[in-house]
Amino acid sequence: MNLRGTGRIVAGVVAVIVLLSGCGSGEEILDSTPGTSAPTTTSTSTSTVAGEPGPDCTDAAASAGTGVEMMLVGDCVDGWVAAMDADYAAECTECESVLLLRAEEGQWRVAHNCNQYAPLLEGICAEVTPSPDWPVSVATDPGYPSPEVACEIWDANTWEENLEETDCDA
């Protein structure tokens, strides 16, 4: 099996539309740099994990964390986002897989390779293994997002035919 193909996706026009819509929580982060009298706030586009600032919700941040050029295909929610490998997306016209990225130690890491047409439920995705032709950085604790987060970041979870299984709202 070609491992390069197992971890790559295509999003075509849908990805462009999603990317143009932007993502991120836009939350404010306190900056208490030593030597300053009071914390100042700066507005950033970040995702959060357990109340801590996460990596920026940008293609560049996902690419830096994973080590492979990435394109986000949705919003970052509580340290999770769906993405695709940009090189493979250019080669593939009807791919079914999407990468699930997890924020880990302030970086995006690949947690799983999932079928974008199936609901995102614990245990249904394949863990990702880097290879010489695809040296991606993977999460040390891939885990799965909570059901509530999965409803927000995974389109198939809110499709009519999957609502009973996912318990999401349409």
MARBA-708635 format. One record per residue (C-alpha): residue number from 1; residue in one letter; x, z, y. Coordinates in steps of 0.25 Angstrom, whole numbers. Layout:
BEGIN
<pt><pos>NUM</pos><code>A</code><c1>X</c1><c3>Z</c3><c2>Y</c2></pt>
...
//
This chain:
BEGIN
<pt><pos>1</pos><code>M</code><c1>0</c1><c3>0</c3><c2>0</c2></pt>
<pt><pos>2</pos><code>N</code><c1>5</c1><c3>-3</c3><c2>14</c2></pt>
<pt><pos>3</pos><code>L</code><c1>6</c1><c3>10</c3><c2>21</c2></pt>
<pt><pos>4</pos><code>R</code><c1>7</c1><c3>3</c3><c2>34</c2></pt>
<pt><pos>5</pos><code>G</code><c1>-7</c1><c3>-2</c3><c2>32</c2></pt>
<pt><pos>6</pos><code>T</code><c1>-13</c1><c3>11</c3><c2>28</c2></pt>
<pt><pos>7</pos><code>G</code><c1>-10</c1><c3>18</c3><c2>41</c2></pt>
<pt><pos>8</pos><code>R</code><c1>-15</c1><c3>7</c3><c2>51</c2></pt>
<pt><pos>9</pos><code>I</code><c1>-28</c1><c3>3</c3><c2>57</c2></pt>
<pt><pos>10</pos><code>V</code><c1>-34</c1><c3>-7</c3><c2>66</c2></pt>
<pt><pos>11</pos><code>A</code><c1>-44</c1><c3>-4</c3><c2>77</c2></pt>
<pt><pos>12</pos><code>G</code><c1>-44</c1><c3>-17</c3><c2>84</c2></pt>
<pt><pos>13</pos><code>V</code><c1>-54</c1><c3>-18</c3><c2>96</c2></pt>
<pt><pos>14</pos><code>V</code><c1>-60</c1><c3>-4</c3><c2>93</c2></pt>
<pt><pos>15</pos><code>A</code><c1>-46</c1><c3>2</c3><c2>95</c2></pt>
<pt><pos>16</pos><code>V</code><c1>-44</c1><c3>-5</c3><c2>108</c2></pt>
<pt><pos>17</pos><code>I</code><c1>-58</c1><c3>0</c3><c2>113</c2></pt>
<pt><pos>18</pos><code>V</code><c1>-55</c1><c3>14</c3><c2>108</c2></pt>
<pt><pos>19</pos><code>L</code><c1>-41</c1><c3>14</c3><c2>114</c2></pt>
<pt><pos>20</pos><code>L</code><c1>-47</c1><c3>10</c3><c2>128</c2></pt>
<pt><pos>21</pos><code>S</code><c1>-57</c1><c3>21</c3><c2>127</c2></pt>
<pt><pos>22</pos><code>G</code><c1>-45</c1><c3>31</c3><c2>127</c2></pt>
<pt><pos>23</pos><code>C</code><c1>-44</c1><c3>44</c3><c2>120</c2></pt>
<pt><pos>24</pos><code>G</code><c1>-40</c1><c3>59</c3><c2>122</c2></pt>
<pt><pos>25</pos><code>S</code><c1>-47</c1><c3>71</c3><c2>126</c2></pt>
<pt><pos>26</pos><code>G</code><c1>-41</c1><c3>71</c3><c2>141</c2></pt>
<pt><pos>27</pos><code>E</code><c1>-40</c1><c3>86</c3><c2>140</c2></pt>
<pt><pos>28</pos><code>E</code><c1>-31</c1><c3>94</c3><c2>149</c2></pt>
<pt><pos>29</pos><code>I</code><c1>-19</c1><c3>101</c3><c2>145</c2></pt>
<pt><pos>30</pos><code>L</code><c1>-12</c1><c3>113</c3><c2>151</c2></pt>
<pt><pos>31</pos><code>D</code><c1>2</c1><c3>111</c3><c2>156</c2></pt>
<pt><pos>32</pos><code>S</code><c1>9</c1><c3>124</c3><c2>157</c2></pt>
<pt><pos>33</pos><code>T</code><c1>23</c1><c3>119</c3><c2>159</c2></pt>
<pt><pos>34</pos><code>P</code><c1>33</c1><c3>131</c3><c2>161</c2></pt>
<pt><pos>35</pos><code>G</code><c1>36</c1><c3>133</c3><c2>175</c2></pt>
<pt><pos>36</pos><code>T</code><c1>23</c1><c3>130</c3><c2>181</c2></pt>
<pt><pos>37</pos><code>S</code><c1>14</c1><c3>140</c3><c2>186</c2></pt>
<pt><pos>38</pos><code>A</code><c1>1</c1><c3>136</c3><c2>180</c2></pt>
<pt><pos>39</pos><code>P</code><c1>-3</c1><c3>126</c3><c2>169</c2></pt>
<pt><pos>40</pos><code>T</code><c1>-8</c1><c3>112</c3><c2>174</c2></pt>
<pt><pos>41</pos><code>T</code><c1>-17</c1><c3>103</c3><c2>167</c2></pt>
<pt><pos>42</pos><code>T</code><c1>-15</c1><c3>88</c3><c2>164</c2></pt>
<pt><pos>43</pos><code>S</code><c1>-25</c1><c3>79</c3><c2>158</c2></pt>
<pt><pos>44</pos><code>T</code><c1>-20</c1><c3>72</c3><c2>146</c2></pt>
<pt><pos>45</pos><code>S</code><c1>-26</c1><c3>63</c3><c2>134</c2></pt>
<pt><pos>46</pos><code>T</code><c1>-24</c1><c3>72</c3><c2>122</c2></pt>
<pt><pos>47</pos><code>S</code><c1>-30</c1><c3>76</c3><c2>109</c2></pt>
<pt><pos>48</pos><code>T</code><c1>-30</c1><c3>91</c3><c2>105</c2></pt>
<pt><pos>49</pos><code>V</code><c1>-27</c1><c3>98</c3><c2>92</c2></pt>
<pt><pos>50</pos><code>A</code><c1>-31</c1><c3>113</c3><c2>92</c2></pt>
<pt><pos>51</pos><code>G</code><c1>-31</c1><c3>114</c3><c2>107</c2></pt>
<pt><pos>52</pos><code>E</code><c1>-17</c1><c3>109</c3><c2>109</c2></pt>
<pt><pos>53</pos><code>P</code><c1>-14</c1><c3>96</c3><c2>116</c2></pt>
<pt><pos>54</pos><code>G</code><c1>-13</c1><c3>84</c3><c2>107</c2></pt>
<pt><pos>55</pos><code>P</code><c1>-6</c1><c3>71</c3><c2>108</c2></pt>
<pt><pos>56</pos><code>D</code><c1>-11</c1><c3>61</c3><c2>118</c2></pt>
<pt><pos>57</pos><code>C</code><c1>-22</c1><c3>52</c3><c2>114</c2></pt>
<pt><pos>58</pos><code>T</code><c1>-15</c1><c3>39</c3><c2>116</c2></pt>
<pt><pos>59</pos><code>D</code><c1>-10</c1><c3>28</c3><c2>107</c2></pt>
<pt><pos>60</pos><code>A</code><c1>4</c1><c3>31</c3><c2>112</c2></pt>
<pt><pos>61</pos><code>A</code><c1>3</c1><c3>46</c3><c2>108</c2></pt>
<pt><pos>62</pos><code>A</code><c1>-2</c1><c3>42</c3><c2>94</c2></pt>
<pt><pos>63</pos><code>S</code><c1>9</c1><c3>32</c3><c2>93</c2></pt>
<pt><pos>64</pos><code>A</code><c1>20</c1><c3>42</c3><c2>97</c2></pt>
<pt><pos>65</pos><code>G</code><c1>14</c1><c3>52</c3><c2>87</c2></pt>
<pt><pos>66</pos><code>T</code><c1>13</c1><c3>43</c3><c2>75</c2></pt>
<pt><pos>67</pos><code>G</code><c1>25</c1><c3>35</c3><c2>78</c2></pt>
<pt><pos>68</pos><code>V</code><c1>17</c1><c3>22</c3><c2>76</c2></pt>
<pt><pos>69</pos><code>E</code><c1>9</c1><c3>14</c3><c2>87</c2></pt>
<pt><pos>70</pos><code>M</code><c1>-5</c1><c3>20</c3><c2>87</c2></pt>
<pt><pos>71</pos><code>M</code><c1>-18</c1><c3>16</c3><c2>93</c2></pt>
<pt><pos>72</pos><code>L</code><c1>-29</c1><c3>27</c3><c2>94</c2></pt>
<pt><pos>73</pos><code>V</code><c1>-43</c1><c3>23</c3><c2>90</c2></pt>
<pt><pos>74</pos><code>G</code><c1>-51</c1><c3>34</c3><c2>95</c2></pt>
<pt><pos>75</pos><code>D</code><c1>-50</c1><c3>47</c3><c2>103</c2></pt>
<pt><pos>76</pos><code>C</code><c1>-41</c1><c3>59</c3><c2>100</c2></pt>
<pt><pos>77</pos><code>V</code><c1>-49</c1><c3>71</c3><c2>96</c2></pt>
<pt><pos>78</pos><code>D</code><c1>-43</c1><c3>85</c3><c2>92</c2></pt>
<pt><pos>79</pos><code>G</code><c1>-30</c1><c3>79</c3><c2>88</c2></pt>
<pt><pos>80</pos><code>W</code><c1>-35</c1><c3>67</c3><c2>80</c2></pt>
<pt><pos>81</pos><code>V</code><c1>-36</c1><c3>52</c3><c2>83</c2></pt>
<pt><pos>82</pos><code>A</code><c1>-38</c1><c3>39</c3><c2>76</c2></pt>
<pt><pos>83</pos><code>A</code><c1>-27</c1><c3>28</c3><c2>78</c2></pt>
<pt><pos>84</pos><code>M</code><c1>-22</c1><c3>16</c3><c2>72</c2></pt>
<pt><pos>85</pos><code>D</code><c1>-8</c1><c3>10</c3><c2>70</c2></pt>
<pt><pos>86</pos><code>A</code><c1>-7</c1><c3>0</c3><c2>81</c2></pt>
<pt><pos>87</pos><code>D</code><c1>3</c1><c3>-10</c3><c2>73</c2></pt>
<pt><pos>88</pos><code>Y</code><c1>-6</c1><c3>-10</c3><c2>61</c2></pt>
<pt><pos>89</pos><code>A</code><c1>-19</c1><c3>-12</c3><c2>70</c2></pt>
<pt><pos>90</pos><code>A</code><c1>-13</c1><c3>-24</c3><c2>75</c2></pt>
<pt><pos>91</pos><code>E</code><c1>-11</c1><c3>-30</c3><c2>61</c2></pt>
<pt><pos>92</pos><code>C</code><c1>-24</c1><c3>-25</c3><c2>55</c2></pt>
<pt><pos>93</pos><code>T</code><c1>-38</c1><c3>-31</c3><c2>58</c2></pt>
<pt><pos>94</pos><code>E</code><c1>-47</c1><c3>-23</c3><c2>50</c2></pt>
<pt><pos>95</pos><code>C</code><c1>-40</c1><c3>-10</c3><c2>46</c2></pt>
<pt><pos>96</pos><code>E</code><c1>-49</c1><c3>2</c3><c2>41</c2></pt>
<pt><pos>97</pos><code>S</code><c1>-39</c1><c3>13</c3><c2>44</c2></pt>
<pt><pos>98</pos><code>V</code><c1>-37</c1><c3>22</c3><c2>56</c2></pt>
<pt><pos>99</pos><code>L</code><c1>-26</c1><c3>32</c3><c2>57</c2></pt>
<pt><pos>100</pos><code>L</code><c1>-30</c1><c3>47</c3><c2>60</c2></pt>
<pt><pos>101</pos><code>L</code><c1>-20</c1><c3>53</c3><c2>70</c2></pt>
<pt><pos>102</pos><code>R</code><c1>-19</c1><c3>68</c3><c2>71</c2></pt>
<pt><pos>103</pos><code>A</code><c1>-12</c1><c3>76</c3><c2>83</c2></pt>
<pt><pos>104</pos><code>E</code><c1>0</c1><c3>84</c3><c2>77</c2></pt>
<pt><pos>105</pos><code>E</code><c1>10</c1><c3>91</c3><c2>85</c2></pt>
<pt><pos>106</pos><code>G</code><c1>6</c1><c3>83</c3><c2>98</c2></pt>
<pt><pos>107</pos><code>Q</code><c1>8</c1><c3>70</c3><c2>91</c2></pt>
<pt><pos>108</pos><code>W</code><c1>-2</c1><c3>60</c3><c2>84</c2></pt>
<pt><pos>109</pos><code>R</code><c1>1</c1><c3>59</c3><c2>69</c2></pt>
<pt><pos>110</pos><code>V</code><c1>-6</c1><c3>50</c3><c2>59</c2></pt>
<pt><pos>111</pos><code>A</code><c1>-15</c1><c3>59</c3><c2>50</c2></pt>
<pt><pos>112</pos><code>H</code><c1>-23</c1><c3>49</c3><c2>42</c2></pt>
<pt><pos>113</pos><code>N</code><c1>-26</c1><c3>34</c3><c2>39</c2></pt>
<pt><pos>114</pos><code>C</code><c1>-41</c1><c3>33</c3><c2>38</c2></pt>
<pt><pos>115</pos><code>N</code><c1>-52</c1><c3>22</c3><c2>36</c2></pt>
<pt><pos>116</pos><code>Q</code><c1>-58</c1><c3>20</c3><c2>50</c2></pt>
<pt><pos>117</pos><code>Y</code><c1>-71</c1><c3>17</c3><c2>44</c2></pt>
<pt><pos>118</pos><code>A</code><c1>-73</c1><c3>29</c3><c2>35</c2></pt>
<pt><pos>119</pos><code>P</code><c1>-76</c1><c3>43</c3><c2>41</c2></pt>
<pt><pos>120</pos><code>L</code><c1>-65</c1><c3>52</c3><c2>44</c2></pt>
<pt><pos>121</pos><code>L</code><c1>-66</c1><c3>63</c3><c2>35</c2></pt>
<pt><pos>122</pos><code>E</code><c1>-55</c1><c3>73</c3><c2>29</c2></pt>
<pt><pos>123</pos><code>G</code><c1>-48</c1><c3>67</c3><c2>17</c2></pt>
<pt><pos>124</pos><code>I</code><c1>-53</c1><c3>52</c3><c2>19</c2></pt>
<pt><pos>125</pos><code>C</code><c1>-40</c1><c3>47</c3><c2>26</c2></pt>
<pt><pos>126</pos><code>A</code><c1>-27</c1><c3>43</c3><c2>20</c2></pt>
<pt><pos>127</pos><code>E</code><c1>-14</c1><c3>51</c3><c2>25</c2></pt>
<pt><pos>128</pos><code>V</code><c1>-4</c1><c3>43</c3><c2>31</c2></pt>
<pt><pos>129</pos><code>T</code><c1>10</c1><c3>41</c3><c2>26</c2></pt>
<pt><pos>130</pos><code>P</code><c1>21</c1><c3>35</c3><c2>35</c2></pt>
<pt><pos>131</pos><code>S</code><c1>29</c1><c3>23</c3><c2>29</c2></pt>
<pt><pos>132</pos><code>P</code><c1>41</c1><c3>16</c3><c2>34</c2></pt>
<pt><pos>133</pos><code>D</code><c1>33</c1><c3>5</c3><c2>40</c2></pt>
<pt><pos>134</pos><code>W</code><c1>23</c1><c3>15</c3><c2>46</c2></pt>
<pt><pos>135</pos><code>P</code><c1>31</c1><c3>27</c3><c2>50</c2></pt>
<pt><pos>136</pos><code>V</code><c1>19</c1><c3>35</c3><c2>56</c2></pt>
<pt><pos>137</pos><code>S</code><c1>19</c1><c3>50</c3><c2>59</c2></pt>
<pt><pos>138</pos><code>V</code><c1>9</c1><c3>57</c3><c2>51</c2></pt>
<pt><pos>139</pos><code>A</code><c1>2</c1><c3>71</c3><c2>53</c2></pt>
<pt><pos>140</pos><code>T</code><c1>8</c1><c3>82</c3><c2>45</c2></pt>
<pt><pos>141</pos><code>D</code><c1>-6</c1><c3>88</c3><c2>44</c2></pt>
<pt><pos>142</pos><code>P</code><c1>-15</c1><c3>76</c3><c2>44</c2></pt>
<pt><pos>143</pos><code>G</code><c1>-28</c1><c3>83</c3><c2>42</c2></pt>
<pt><pos>144</pos><code>Y</code><c1>-41</c1><c3>78</c3><c2>47</c2></pt>
<pt><pos>145</pos><code>P</code><c1>-49</c1><c3>80</c3><c2>60</c2></pt>
<pt><pos>146</pos><code>S</code><c1>-61</c1><c3>89</c3><c2>60</c2></pt>
<pt><pos>147</pos><code>P</code><c1>-74</c1><c3>82</c3><c2>57</c2></pt>
<pt><pos>148</pos><code>E</code><c1>-78</c1><c3>83</c3><c2>72</c2></pt>
<pt><pos>149</pos><code>V</code><c1>-65</c1><c3>76</c3><c2>76</c2></pt>
<pt><pos>150</pos><code>A</code><c1>-67</c1><c3>65</c3><c2>66</c2></pt>
<pt><pos>151</pos><code>C</code><c1>-81</c1><c3>62</c3><c2>71</c2></pt>
<pt><pos>152</pos><code>E</code><c1>-74</c1><c3>60</c3><c2>85</c2></pt>
<pt><pos>153</pos><code>I</code><c1>-62</c1><c3>52</c3><c2>81</c2></pt>
<pt><pos>154</pos><code>W</code><c1>-67</c1><c3>43</c3><c2>69</c2></pt>
<pt><pos>155</pos><code>D</code><c1>-78</c1><c3>33</c3><c2>72</c2></pt>
<pt><pos>156</pos><code>A</code><c1>-82</c1><c3>32</c3><c2>57</c2></pt>
<pt><pos>157</pos><code>N</code><c1>-86</c1><c3>46</c3><c2>57</c2></pt>
<pt><pos>158</pos><code>T</code><c1>-97</c1><c3>43</c3><c2>67</c2></pt>
<pt><pos>159</pos><code>W</code><c1>-103</c1><c3>31</c3><c2>60</c2></pt>
<pt><pos>160</pos><code>E</code><c1>-117</c1><c3>32</c3><c2>55</c2></pt>
<pt><pos>161</pos><code>E</code><c1>-113</c1><c3>31</c3><c2>40</c2></pt>
<pt><pos>162</pos><code>N</code><c1>-103</c1><c3>42</c3><c2>41</c2></pt>
<pt><pos>163</pos><code>L</code><c1>-110</c1><c3>52</c3><c2>49</c2></pt>
<pt><pos>164</pos><code>E</code><c1>-115</c1><c3>60</c3><c2>37</c2></pt>
<pt><pos>165</pos><code>E</code><c1>-101</c1><c3>61</c3><c2>31</c2></pt>
<pt><pos>166</pos><code>T</code><c1>-94</c1><c3>64</c3><c2>44</c2></pt>
<pt><pos>167</pos><code>D</code><c1>-105</c1><c3>73</c3><c2>51</c2></pt>
<pt><pos>168</pos><code>C</code><c1>-102</c1><c3>66</c3><c2>64</c2></pt>
<pt><pos>169</pos><code>D</code><c1>-111</c1><c3>62</c3><c2>75</c2></pt>
<pt><pos>170</pos><code>A</code><c1>-114</c1><c3>47</c3><c2>77</c2></pt>
//
